[in-house]
Amino acid sequence: MNAVILMVSICMLSAGNSFLQKKFQLNTSETLMNFAFYNFANAFLACGYFFVASRFNININIPTLIFSAMFAVVVCLSLVVGVCILSRVQIATSSIISSSGNIIVSSVFGIIYFGEHLTVKLVCAIIMMLFAAIIPLKFSNSDPQKRSSAKSKLIICILSFFLAGAANIVSKLYAENPYVTDTVSFFFWTNVILVAASFSVIVFVALKNHIAPKTVIKTFTPKQLGNVAMRTAMSNISSVLTVSVLSMMNVSLYTVLTSALGIIVSALMSLFFKEQMKLRNWISVALAITAGVIINV
């Protein structure tokens, strides 16, 4: 019962995160400085959140730092890809692509590495999720209304697919490792690494392009920073809950259930933002949701 409550909470936080991410994407341009500052602001706020959450008692050891570095790479790429993909596909399609990668990549890894049982239901769910991710893209590559080329869209979608699974894999490996410290410290060090890396990029870009410090500070408006702050809080709470849930159940079942719920919410948000949802998009949504139902029956 506790796992179900936590999963529903994670889905609601994910929905709020996607909503704010879409609002952010509509008001920002895709430049290296913007992405670096976005990562810096997100990680800096997250450091403060986890430092307070730990009651100012952060632990550290080598295994934790290794996992933090791994997770930092995934988070950094996910933040950038998450913004880029929303300018190329609908929110619902973005959710289905990441959910498909979440399910397929995580499940394959869980079966190979953890020896999780491969069932007929899981195979059916994986196949349906794969088709759900491909259907809306196959017919939209030449859509003249899209702002990016078919090639760049494909690259972004593939990255989103694999990064979604990578996040759960690192979380699962961390949850199963007996030598790491507490979860809050793990996420704190993840964001410390992100702060250092993104700040280095900001300094590099500013020096190379002779950008004044005042201009760098004004990269985002107060409203955009507020958006980042809210997203940071939601993402960090969701990350902590995810590790807790993964310690209670296997990664394959978790990814299928949460993904199906997230897709339903994303489809509703696509309607809210008045995105064009064609028949192929609704077929994709139906396939993804059905996959979640099949695995849970």
N, C-alpha and C positions, 0 to 999 in steps of 0.2 A: 504493500500500500504506500509506503514511504517513497519507493522508487517511482511510482506512478505520479504522485504529487510533485516530486522534483522534476520529472519529465515535462509535465504540463507547465510548470513554472519556467523551465528552460525554453519551451516553445513560445510562451508569451513574451519573454525577454528578447528572444530572437526576432519576433514580429516587430516589436518596438524598435529594435536595432535596425532592421531593414527599412522601416519607415523613415527613421532619421537619416540613414545612409542615402536614401533616394533624395531626400530634401537637400542634403549636403551636395550630392552629385549635380543637382540642377543649378547650383550656384557657385561652382568652382571649375577651374580649367585643369587639364591634365599636364602639369609641368613637374619637373624633377624637384624644384623648390617647394611647390605645393605639397607633393607627396612626402617629402622629407619633413616639412613642418607639421603635416598631418600626423605622421608617425611620432614625431617628437612630442606634440601636444597630447596625443593619446597615451603614450607611454609615461610621460611626466605625471599626468593626472593619475594614472594607474599606480605608479609608485607611491604616491601619497595615500591612495585608497588602501593599498595592501599594507603599508607601513602602519596605518591606524588600525586596520583589521587585525594585525598581529599584536596589537597592544604594545607597539614600539619594541618588539622582541623578535628580530629577524635572525634565523639560523642559516648556516651555510656549511656545505661540504662539497667535495669534488663531484660526486655523482649528481647532486642537485644542480650544480653549475653547468654540467654537460647537458642535462635535460633542459635547463633554462635556455641555453644557447640554441639548442635544436628547436625549441618552441618559439624562440624569438624570431628565427628565420621564417618559420611558417606564419607567424602573426604578421610580420612585416609585409610579406608577399600577399597575404590574404587581405590586408587593409587596402593595399594598392589595387589589387585585382578586383576587390569588392566594389570599389568606386568606378573603375573602368568598365566593368561588365554591365553596369546599370545604364550606361550611355549607349549600349549596343543591343541589348535585349530587354524584354519586359521583366518586371520584378518576379512574376511567377516562373518564367523560364529560367531566370538566374537561380531561383530557389531550387528548381528541379535539377538543374545541372550540378549544383553543389550537393544536393541531397543524393543524387545518383552516385557521385564520387564518394560521398560519405559512406553510403551503403556498400557499394561494390569494392572500393579499395580497402575499407575497414574490414569487410567480411572476408575477403580473400586473405588479408593479413592475419585475421583472427583464426582462420582455418589452418593456415600454413604454420604460423608461429605458436599459437596457443593451443592448437589441436581442437578447436571448437568444431562441433558436429555439423556436417554439411547435410541439410535436409532438402527434400523435394520442394518444400515451400520456399526455402531460402533461394534455391536456384531459380524458381519461377519469379520471385520478387526481384532478383538481380537482373534477369532478362527483361522484365517489364520496365524497370527503372532505366535500363540502358536505352530501350526504345523511347521512353519518355523524354530522355535528354536529347536524342537525335532528331526526333520528329519535327520540333519547331525550328531547328537550325537547317535542316536539309532543304527546305523550300524558301528560306528567308535570306540566303547569302547575297542574292542580287537585288534585294529590296532597295530602291533608290532613296527611300526616306531614312535609311540608316546613315549615321554620320561617319562610320568607319568602313574600311574595306572588309571583304569577306575573309581575307587572310588574317588580319589583325583580330577580327572577331573570333575566329577559330582558335587562335593562340590563347586569347584571354579565356575562352570557355574551357579549353583543355587545362589551363592552369587552375581555374576555379574547381574543376572536377577533381584533380589530384590533391590540391591543397586542403579541400574539405576532408578527405580521407586521412591526410597526413596529420591534421590537428588531433583527430581522435586516436590515431595510432600512438603518437607521442604521449597523449594523456593516459592511454591504457598502459603503455610501457612504464610510465612514471608511477601509476597507481599500483602496479604489480611489483615494483622494485623495493626490496626491503632495506636498502641502504640510503635512501633519500631522506631529506628532512620533511617538514610539514608542507602542506599544499600552499598556504599563504606565502611562505618564504620562497617556494618554487616560482610562483607568479611574480613576486617582488623582484627577484633577480632576473627574470625574463624581461621585465620592463626596464630595469637598470641597463641591461645590455642594449635594448632598443633605444633608450635615451642617448647613450653614448654613440651608437652607430648613426642615428638620424642627425644628431648634433654635428657630427663630423661631416656629414653630407651637406648640411646647411652651410657650414663654414667654408667648405670647398667651393660650393656653387657661388656663394657670396663673394669670395675672393676672386674667383675666376671671372665673374661678370661685373666686378666692381660695384656690388650692391651695398648700399649703406645699411648699418645696423637698424636704423629707424624703419627702413623699408621692409627689412626682414620681419621685424616685430609686427608690422601691419599687414603681413601676408594674409591673415584671416580677419574678418570682422568679429566684434564681440558676439554677434548672433551665431556665427559659424563656430566659434570657440565653445559657446554654450551647447551647440549641437554635439560637438566632439566630447564634451564633458559628460553629457547624458548618455551617449553611446558607450563611452568608456566604462561608466558605472554599470550599465546593463551587461556589457561584454564580460567584465570581470566577475560579476556575480554569477553569470551563466557558466563561466569557466570553472569556478569553484564547485558549482552544483554538478557539472558534468563529471568531474573527477569522483565526486561522491556517488553518483549513480553508477558509474563504471565499476566501482568497487562492489556493487550489489548484484550486477547482472552481466551477461556476456555482451561483448561489443557489437555483435551482429544484430541481436534483437533490439538493442538500444538504438542503433542508428536507423533501422527501418521504422520503428515506431515514432521517434521524434521527427524524422524527415517527412513522414506522411502528414503529421499534424502541422508542421511548418509550411508545407506546400499549400494546404487549404487556406491558411492565413495569408500567404503571399498572393494567392489568386484573388482574394478579396481586396488586397492592397492595390493590385493592378487595376481593378475596377475603380478604386478610390482615386487613383492618379490619372484615370481616363486613358489608360494605355490600350492600344488596339489589340484585342484578344480574338484571333481568328479561330476557325474550327480546329486546326492542327494544334493550337495552344491548349484548347480545352480537352482534346484527346490526350495530350501529354499530361495534363493535370489529372485526368481520370485514370490513366495508366499508373501514375505515381501513387495516387491514393489507394487504388486497388492493390498495389504491391504491399502497402502497409497493412491492409485488411487481411490479405492472404496469409501473411506471416504471423498474424495475431489470432487467427481462427483456430 
